[in-house]
Amino acid sequence: MSFLSTALDRVKPSPTIAVTQKARELAAMGRDVIGLGAGEPDFDTPDHIKEAAKAAIDAGKTKYTAPDGIPELKQAICAKFARDNNLGYTPAQVIVCTGGKQVLYNALMATLNPGDKVVIPAPYWVSYPDMVRLAGGEPVIVECGIENGFKMTPAQLEAAITPNTKWFIFNSPSNPTGAGYTADELKGLTDVLLRHPHVWVMTDDMYEHLAFDGFQFATPAQVEPQLYDRTLTVNGVSKAYAMTGWRIGYAAGPEKVIAAMRKIQSQSTTNPCSISQYAALEALNGPQDFIEPNNVMFKRRRDLVVEGLNAADGITCPVPNGAFYVYPNIAGCIGKTSAGGTKIETDEDFATALLEEENVAVVFGAAFGLSPNFRISYATSDEALTEACTRIQRFCANLK
Ligand SMILES: Cc1ncc(COP(=O)(O)O)c(C=O)c1O
């Protein structure tokens, strides 16, 4: 009998965390590594949010909280949904968790039974399929290629749904492609869902505030109010507020699902960190004016990286309208051999050789379910991005 849980056989460790770790190790050995793997902003949490956390500590807000979050924060989340998304929720329909990751995990653990299927467009955020498997469900991966901007079409969604489909996981703007669905594009998908009343939507809106070129964010329950009763709207403070380490995410949806998630949370982490909850309260209720300048900076970096990558032999990089990722295609590099002698048969070979030979850490596309590509997180300095592009261009020019 195996000591370790057989559930572990169904999952693999997060490849994005593995790449970041490998880059850190190489840097610690003295190598001049440029890490473009980590999915987090490079700027610090704004001061007013830090001050709120310090005040919470000084005021002794250091005890257990209600499992689903402090009432003030749940109220602020309701206000956020009303303000930004025109969605009405009551505190009983809201839960706060330890990061967006735990929101998604709790939701899947709370709802999946063996045989349940979850439709996931690829490229996807690395954790979705493994979380589904861990929770006993089956991911149904639908490849959404570069030809449609990495977005799912209504026909693809229609074809993927079966009587066993429980959830459709939707993420816009997307990690790893940065692609955002317009309200019209989203309406095409929600129309399909209206025809399948047994399918619920888990919408991961983590990158809502990171949008460029006038892109207007939209979320399923807003675009199609008839889906309100079967939508879990997931969001968090990690990305827009540069609070990845504070670990606060939240969701709103039908009370029965929120109550089930609360039950799981009460038997696992008890509650999200009390101090972080007060920081998140300030993030949501406090000034939002730093978001716009950050987006101006991100857009500049996006343009820099897209141009630099498109100048590399064999790489095609579309221009995304959100998040802080690009997902270039490297079909033109496959089958070649690097200067260091590595045969590039897959995007993993490409990423490995790029790290070994040019000290640039990117995440290979297979990790996100669509190849041959890689993901760059451009949430780092202009200098690092410029140098990384130079190295990638050199790496590609040397492929024979
Ligand atoms: C699409 C997406 N969803 C969820 C998360 C998880 O966010 P958090 O750090 O709040 O757990 C991430 C983080 O990278 C993400 O990219």
The ligand as a Tripos MOL2 file, in Angstrom:
@<TRIPOS>MOLECULE
LIG
   16    16     1     0     0
SMALL
NO_CHARGES

@<TRIPOS>ATOM
      1 C1         -5.4580   33.5340  -13.9050 C.3       1 LIG1
      2 C2         -5.0560   33.4600  -12.4780 C.ar      1 LIG1
      3 N1         -5.9640   33.0680  -11.5800 N.ar      1 LIG1
      4 C3         -5.6670   32.9680  -10.2850 C.ar      1 LIG1
      5 C4         -4.4110   33.2540   -9.8220 C.ar      1 LIG1
      6 C5         -4.1150   33.1030   -8.3620 C.3       1 LIG1
      7 O1         -4.0240   34.2990   -7.7170 O.3       1 LIG1
      8 P1         -3.5580   34.4110   -6.2070 P.3       1 LIG1
      9 O2         -2.1110   34.7650   -6.2240 O.co2     1 LIG1
     10 O3         -4.4260   35.4650   -5.6140 O.co2     1 LIG1
     11 O4         -3.7820   33.0840   -5.5610 O.co2     1 LIG1
     12 C6         -3.4170   33.6430  -10.7110 C.ar      1 LIG1
     13 C7         -2.0470   33.8850  -10.2490 C.2       1 LIG1
     14 O5         -1.0940   33.8130  -10.9830 O.2       1 LIG1
     15 C8         -3.7520   33.7530  -12.0750 C.ar      1 LIG1
     16 O6         -2.8510   34.1310  -12.9800 O.3       1 LIG1
@<TRIPOS>BOND
     1     1     2 1
     2     2     3 ar
     3     2    15 ar
     4     3     4 ar
     5     4     5 ar
     6     5     6 1
     7     5    12 ar
     8     6     7 1
     9     7     8 1
    10     8     9 2
    11     8    10 1
    12     8    11 1
    13    12    13 1
    14    12    15 ar
    15    13    14 2
    16    15    16 1
@<TRIPOS>SUBSTRUCTURE
     1 LIG1         1 GROUP 0 **** ****
